[in-house]
């Protein structure tokens, strides 16, 4: 992966994370099950960590 591709994927993941986090917060306020959203947030966090490590290798 190129540095530009990593940065693009990180930007996309950050947007997804913000959207899902908002959905989870909204669902929580209505006492709706949020486990799927929370699981997805963890997956996104893990992927972002991987990409940030790859990005560090370019520095």
Backbone bond lengths (Angstrom), bond angles and torsions (degrees), N, CA, C in turn:
res aa  C-N    CA-C-N  psi(-1)  N-CA   C-N-CA  omega(-1)  CA-C   N-CA-C  phi
1 X - - - 1.447 - - 1.524 109.68 -
2 X 1.311 114.92 140.79 1.456 118.45 176.74 1.526 109.82 -84.21
3 X 1.322 115.14 164.69 1.460 120.35 179.37 1.532 110.03 -59.81
4 X 1.318 115.91 -40.28 1.461 121.12 -179.19 1.539 110.71 -64.70
5 X 1.316 117.75 -40.44 1.465 121.74 178.51 1.529 111.05 -65.30
6 X 1.322 115.94 -40.71 1.461 120.37 178.44 1.524 109.95 -63.29
7 X 1.326 116.23 -46.27 1.462 120.17 179.74 1.523 111.78 -62.35
8 X 1.333 116.93 -37.77 1.464 120.97 179.01 1.526 110.61 -66.78
9 X 1.327 116.79 -43.19 1.464 119.54 178.73 1.524 111.05 -65.88
10 X 1.323 116.89 -39.27 1.464 120.23 177.21 1.534 110.90 -61.04
11 X 1.320 117.07 -42.74 1.462 120.85 179.40 1.531 110.49 -62.39
12 X 1.317 116.00 -41.60 1.467 120.62 178.82 1.531 111.02 -65.51
13 X 1.321 116.23 -42.38 1.462 120.30 179.39 1.528 111.31 -65.34
14 X 1.320 117.14 -38.73 1.471 120.59 178.51 1.519 110.64 -62.70
15 X 1.326 116.60 -40.69 1.467 120.58 178.43 1.524 110.30 -65.73
16 X 1.332 116.52 -44.41 1.471 120.81 177.95 1.523 110.45 -60.86
17 X 1.328 115.62 -42.97 1.463 120.55 -178.55 1.529 110.76 -60.31
18 X 1.320 115.83 -46.69 1.468 120.05 -179.82 1.524 111.21 -61.47
19 X 1.330 115.97 -43.37 1.464 120.48 -179.41 1.524 110.89 -64.18
20 X 1.325 116.69 -47.25 1.465 120.82 -178.53 1.523 110.65 -66.31
21 X 1.325 116.75 -39.69 1.458 120.46 178.90 1.534 110.31 -60.28
22 X 1.320 116.32 -41.52 1.460 120.23 176.71 1.514 111.69 -63.79
23 X 1.331 116.46 -41.26 1.470 121.05 177.98 1.526 111.26 -62.51
24 X 1.332 115.98 -42.01 1.463 120.55 -179.82 1.529 110.18 -65.20
25 X 1.319 116.24 -43.52 1.468 119.43 179.06 1.523 111.22 -62.41
26 X 1.320 115.94 -41.06 1.460 120.43 178.89 1.534 110.33 -64.83
27 X 1.337 116.14 -44.96 1.461 120.67 -179.97 1.523 110.90 -63.22
28 X 1.331 116.55 -38.09 1.463 120.96 179.11 1.526 110.65 -61.73
29 X 1.309 116.16 -39.30 1.473 119.15 -178.72 1.524 111.86 -66.83
30 X 1.328 116.91 -20.74 1.463 121.33 178.09 1.530 112.02 -104.19
31 X 1.318 116.42 13.19 1.466 123.08 179.60 1.528 112.60 56.91
32 X 1.321 116.06 38.77 1.465 122.06 177.73 1.530 108.17 -96.17
33 X 1.334 116.99 148.66 1.466 121.90 179.20 1.531 109.74 -61.62
34 X 1.300 116.51 126.44 1.468 121.67 -177.21 1.525 112.89 -113.96
35 X 1.319 117.65 10.99 1.467 120.08 -173.52 1.527 112.45 -61.95
36 X 1.325 118.09 -38.28 1.472 119.84 -179.85 1.529 110.12 -65.73
37 X 1.326 116.75 -43.22 1.458 120.15 178.55 1.507 112.08 -64.92
38 X 1.322 116.28 -41.68 1.459 120.33 178.84 1.524 111.37 -64.36
39 X 1.318 116.28 -38.19 1.468 120.89 177.90 1.527 109.86 -63.61
40 X 1.328 116.24 -42.70 1.461 120.68 179.88 1.536 110.68 -64.97
41 X 1.323 117.39 -37.80 1.466 120.50 177.29 1.524 110.88 -61.20
42 X 1.320 116.46 -41.38 1.468 120.81 178.63 1.525 110.47 -64.42
43 X 1.327 116.47 -41.15 1.465 120.48 178.19 1.524 110.98 -62.08
44 X 1.332 115.85 -42.86 1.465 120.33 179.11 1.532 110.15 -64.69
45 X 1.328 117.15 -43.15 1.467 120.39 178.25 1.523 110.95 -58.57
46 X 1.335 116.46 -44.33 1.459 120.41 179.98 1.528 111.26 -62.53
47 X 1.328 116.51 -43.73 1.467 120.17 179.90 1.531 110.52 -65.44
48 X 1.323 116.87 -39.32 1.461 119.97 178.60 1.521 111.11 -64.19
49 X 1.329 117.41 -37.48 1.470 120.62 176.34 1.517 110.94 -61.81
50 X 1.347 116.00 -43.79 1.461 120.37 178.70 1.523 111.08 -60.87
51 X 1.316 115.56 -46.26 1.461 119.71 -178.36 1.522 111.44 -66.45
52 X 1.314 117.52 -38.69 1.468 119.98 177.85 1.523 111.27 -64.05
53 X 1.333 117.01 -36.50 1.476 119.50 176.07 1.532 110.00 -64.32
54 X 1.341 116.17 -41.44 1.454 119.64 178.25 1.523 110.66 -64.30
55 X 1.320 115.81 -39.46 1.457 120.82 179.25 1.530 110.61 -64.34
56 X 1.321 116.81 -37.81 1.467 121.24 177.36 1.521 111.44 -61.36
57 X 1.328 116.45 -30.97 1.461 119.80 179.84 1.535 112.07 -67.29
58 X 1.309 116.63 -22.44 1.472 120.14 178.41 1.525 111.61 -78.53
59 X 1.311 116.99 -20.72 1.476 120.42 -176.65 1.498 112.36 -75.96
